[in-house]
């Protein structure tokens, strides 16, 4: 009875994780309490927090000179945390603009610093700029980009080279989808509700030398140094989401870690794009070298069929396929918890739908 949920986030969670959480919901590890009901300052929760961090460090091979923070406020709050902590008033900050989410990050950063747009693939955001198209400023405090644009479905196949300037990445919709070299980044942030766990949590991986430079007036709970000095427990953290993230990290390790998970994600995306490219009805608007592994956008050559497509899909147990309201069309978000069987079910439905409407 579980649906295949292609929603961009909050997104599907692994069934094994949901079952484990269900099994220990009323009595967590013999405590007679839910993990939701215990103090974040208890030894027991400290253990949950420490294990989640250790497992994430293990999964992404996070070097020792990086801190891992678990916070509230979603990825959107990081749009302001980043300039408040990494740039002084009047500093220039470089942003690569590849679509909806980088645009939002730019608008927020412009309230705190001078934004230079270092790259913009232009047009309808159907591709990412290449390294040679990026134009960084001389003296940027940092370079920010969005490795995967959740709405447009465009993804960088490379990590921009910034010539030593700290690289900041909004990895909300691509973290843990494939191996990454954390040492190439100054700071990574990701809202949890796609590949990490339930919403209400954002994970930050930040190089130590970037901590401790918050501009005067930064609220304490927004200051990476304060947060880090208090192990992300300056105030009450989203404990249940943090616990769930920990279960997801263990699930990913059991699945073989980033290399195995990345291979599966590559296969899932390749199968879906191949089906789209082979059809006469569906079309991917995204340039081949910029296609997202996580958010596959496509349109129907006959837009009048959109409603019938969505209704038929829902009947077949395939949910959340409607594209973002600003773009229209369809979007299949196929994060880690979407099994290959879900992608295959979608491909089978698409093919049958096309045959019926040929
Ligand atoms: N950045 C990206 C790439 C996203 O996909 C999203 C949410 N879909 C956000 C930022 C905003 O996240 P939140 O709702 O957690 O603030």
Boltz pocket constraint, residues with backbone or C-beta under 6 A from the ligand:
constraints:
  - pocket:
      binder: B
      contacts: [[A, 8], [A, 9], [A, 73], [A, 74], [A, 75], [A, 76], [A, 77], [A, 101], [A, 146], [A, 148], [A, 149], [A, 150], [A, 151], [A, 170], [A, 171], [A, 172], [A, 173], [A, 191], [A, 192], [A, 201]]
      max_distance: 6.0
